[in-house]
Amino acid sequence: MNTTLKESSSPRASEALTFFANFLSGGFIPVMRQWAEVNQQRHDLATLTDYELRDIGITREDAMLEIAKPFWEI
């Protein structure tokens, strides 16, 4: 059976390929901006109270899982 890389790879591998394609095609600055934005959003998420988290519909555990992700994992 003949499958393409996209069909056979995991979503994580697909994200990595997309990142490197963007990086190699001159998209380094936009990628850096996106990383900075995600990093800031996770920092902001870490400062929310349990009440504020409930208000936006997520649990503390969900928030901690998101906060623990590396900056490049979007």
C-alpha positions in Angstrom: 0.0 0.0 0.0 1.3 3.4 -0.9 0.6 6.1 1.7 1.8 9.6 1.9 3.6 11.0 4.9 0.6 13.1 5.9 -1.7 10.0 5.9 0.7 7.9 8.0 2.1 10.4 10.5 0.8 11.5 13.8 -0.6 15.0 14.3 2.5 15.9 16.3 4.8 14.9 13.4 2.6 16.9 11.0 2.9 19.9 13.3 6.7 19.5 13.2 6.8 19.2 9.5 4.6 22.4 9.2 6.9 24.3 11.5 10.1 23.3 9.6 8.4 24.1 6.3 7.5 27.6 7.6 10.9 28.0 9.0 12.7 27.1 5.8 10.4 29.2 3.7 11.2 32.4 5.5 8.5 32.2 8.2 10.9 32.3 11.1 9.7 35.8 12.4 6.0 34.8 12.3 6.8 31.6 14.1 8.7 33.5 16.8 5.8 35.9 17.2 3.4 33.0 17.5 5.6 31.3 20.2 5.8 34.6 22.1 2.0 35.0 22.0 1.4 31.4 23.1 3.9 31.9 25.9 2.2 35.0 27.1 -1.2 33.4 26.9 0.0 30.5 29.0 1.5 32.9 31.5 -1.8 34.7 31.7 -3.6 31.4 32.2 -1.3 30.6 35.1 -2.4 33.8 36.9 -6.2 33.1 36.8 -8.0 32.1 39.9 -10.1 29.0 40.1 -13.2 31.2 39.9 -11.9 32.8 36.7 -11.0 29.4 35.2 -14.5 28.1 35.9 -15.9 31.2 34.3 -14.2 30.4 31.1 -15.1 26.8 31.3 -11.8 25.0 32.2 -10.6 23.3 35.3 -7.4 24.0 37.2 -6.1 20.6 35.9 -6.8 21.6 32.3 -5.0 24.9 32.8 -2.0 23.1 34.3 -1.8 20.7 31.4 -1.8 23.7 29.0 0.7 25.6 31.0 3.1 22.7 31.2 3.4 22.4 27.4 6.6 23.6 25.8 6.3 27.0 24.0 6.7 25.4 20.6 3.7 23.1 21.1 0.7 25.0 20.0 
